[in-house]
Amino acid sequence: MTVAGWTSHRSNGFFIIKEGWEYVFVLSVAALVSATTGPGSWSVDDVLGIADDLDGMTGLWIALLLGVGGGVVQMLTFYRPSSVARGD
């Protein structure tokens, strides 16, 4: 969602009615909340005995580092705006 929000929706304003970044933000917050609450009792993590290690702030930091950090690295590596987008 980092890449989609930055490349496609950032310049369109907030509301989704004009392809804005509102929905991207909602999905990102939902993913962070899901990571923060941790795995449930039916998860593979619980079977392996590591479920308690991955909830709370640990899950939040893992999601932030892998999600946002991975998106930033991907944009730095591959994103090249067209000359129309740059205003040339």
N, C-alpha and C positions, 0 to 999 in steps of 0.2 A: 504494500500500500504506500510505502515511502516513494517508490518510483512513480507510481500512478498519480499520486497527489502532487508531486513536484513537476512532472513532465506534462501531464495532460489537464489537470484541474486547477492548478495554482492561479493561473491568470484569469479564470472565469468567475471569480468571486466565491462567496460562501455557499449559496443555496444550490441544490442539485437541479433545480428547474432550468438553470443555465449551464449545466455541466460543471457546477462548482465542486468544492472539496468537502462539502458537508457529509456525504455518504462515506467517503474515504476515511474521514475522521471518526465517524461512528463505528465503522468496521475495525479500525485500529484500536479504539478504546475497548471494544468488545473482545478483541484478541488479547489485549493486556489484562483485562479483568479475568478472562479465562485462564491465562497463565498464572495470575496471582492467586487464584483460588486453588490451584493445584490439581493433581490427578485425583480421580474418585476411587472408591473402593473396588470397582470392577476393572481397573486399569492394569496394564502390564507392569507399570511402576509399582503398584501395590503388591502384585505377585512376587516381584523381585525384591521387595522390601525397601525400596528407595522413595516411596511416595511422600513420606514426611520430609525428606531432604529437598524436595522440589517445589514446595508450596510457599506461599507468602512472598517475601522480598526476593528470595532466590529465584523463583519463577518469573517475577517481574524483571529482574536484571537480565536473566537469560533471554527473555523475549525482547527486551529493549536492545541488547547487544547484538543478538542474531538477526532480529527483524529490521530495526532501524539501521544498525551498523552494516548489515548485509546489503540493504538498499542503497546506502551511501556509497559503499565500495563498488556496487554494480554501476551506479551512475557515473562515478569517477572513472571507471574502466571503459564503459561502453557508450555512454550518452554523448552524442554530438548533435547539437541543435542545428536545424537547417538554416540556410541563409535567410529565409523568409521569417523564421521565428526570431532570429537575431536582429532583424531590421536592416540588413544589408541590401 
